[in-house]
Amino acid sequence: MEFLLNAAQMKQYDYDTIHRIGIPSLVLMERAALCVAEEMHRFGCDLSSVLVVCGSGNNGGDGFAVARILDEQGVRVRVAFVGREESMSEETLVQRKICENCGIKISSNYTQYEYTTIVDAVFGIGLSRDVEGRFADAISWINGQDACRVSVDMPSGIETDTGRIMKHAVMADLTVTFACRKLGHVLYPGAEFCGRVVCRDIGITAGRLQGGLPSVFTYSKEDLAGIAGRKAYSNKGTYGKVLLIAGCEGMSGAACLSALASYRSGCGLVRVFTQACNRQVIQTYLPEAIVSVWEDEKFPQELLDEALEWSDVAGIGPGFGTGNTQKKILTYVLGHYEKPLVIDADGLNLLAKERALLCSLRPNTVLTPHIGEMMRLIEGTKEEVLQNIVHTAAGFAEEYHAVCVLKDARTVVSNGRKSYINTSGNSGMAAGGSGDILTGIICGLLAQHMPVFEAASLGVYLHGLAGDAAKEKRGAYGMIARDIADEIGNVLKRTE
């Protein structure tokens, strides 16, 4: 697990380290600059001619220190100061003076030369408004140069908390950040501007901090160990029973894919509750599944009661339809089912139409909307959803006391108190049926008695890893949703 920070948290951790622990700010700045210089060498930057572009704040102070360290190493380095003299921080003034004492050239007339590497130390994580004027000119010029671009802490022009581009941003090849990665390093579109992100320890460690750990995190492959291992003395009942209420006329594939993904995720039994027209397709595609069917326009309460009682977890919505019978089924499930429940696709569309049902969600409910579905659920615009996607997911989860899986290129999972940002997956997963696979995975993990928030978070991560494995075999253009399902077992095999 890796924690991700927003700008306020990082500033608080800086303050705590300086004022409570007692490590001087200039010491932290020196450590940061040494790390940047080391990573420039490690990355293979051409250091024949280096320009360091500095702003007025402490990010600029880091830049001045980087310039001096490179100069000490015999690198030909020049510094451009694009900030405001009257706004320079105390530490940046000290670092600038040291550079001047060392004979390093500092000028504003930097565009007349050519450079092999440019270090961006203009804003860092402190930017809170659009980039304009000479700052916009400087960033545009940096991006136009045939040089390796290295950003200190955060490419200038990216909003730290959201990854938004504040009109202009440096397109870095390498970003060196400190203590923890920030939200803007992983959220799009900012993530595309960061290049390779390297996080270095400069003495600001989570174990020393007061006020609790950050609430936003991401996973690495080691975290798959959180998926319980298989027991030698076990049977199909040991690994749980999934009920998938899915599929209507012409949409049997959604039910098939969800059921397949649940099995691939390790659950013991899968039962598909679907319209009668889908029976043959599902039984042919996945003979391992139990199939229960309901007839058109007839509310199947007795059969539904039996299926709900049988299950350990239920998923509802993939290819389900939004007709009157489907509305009755969803309403009944929400009113009578107390076990973990995953709602996707048409289940979400029905919730958006019947908004009173949102207030009946239980804390063990997982909703998996994509951006369009979330727009309908909150009755908002795409811009409102994406302006701060972490805040959107967390706010929705808190309001309705459920777990929200807000699907995007960076899917966010939140229970309102903590949030997971997913970094696995690829563009090849942007294909029909991929969301059905995710529903099946989350249901499969819930059936194996994993806590709800962890099942949703690890399910999203596993879904992305399976997509990455499918891309390795098929390529981003050629892969389809079924390829993702087929790779789930291969990903999990590495944890055995």
Protein Blocks (a to p, Z undefined) as FASTA:
>chain_A
ZZdddfklmmmmmmmmmmmnopafklmmmmmmmmmmmmmmmnopafkbccddddfblmlm
mmmmmmmmmmmnopacddddfbdfklpcfklmmmmmmmmmnopacdfblmlpccfbdcdf
fkmmmbcbdcehjllmmmmmmmmpccddddehiaghiafklopaehiacddfbdcdehia
cfklmpcfklmmnmpaddddehiafklpghiaafbdcddfklmmmpccddfbdcfklnop
adddehiehilmmmmmmmmmmmmnopabdcddddfklmmmmmmmmmmbccddddehiacf
klmmmmmmmpmbdcehihnbjafklmmmmmmmmmmmcbdcddehjlmmmmmmmmmlmmmp
cfkbccdddfklmmmmnopafklmmmpmmlmmmmmmmmnopacddddfbdcddehjaccd
dfedcfklmcghklmmmmmmmmmmmmnopafklmmmmmmmmmmmmmmmmmmmnopmlpcf
klmmmmmmmmmmmmZZ
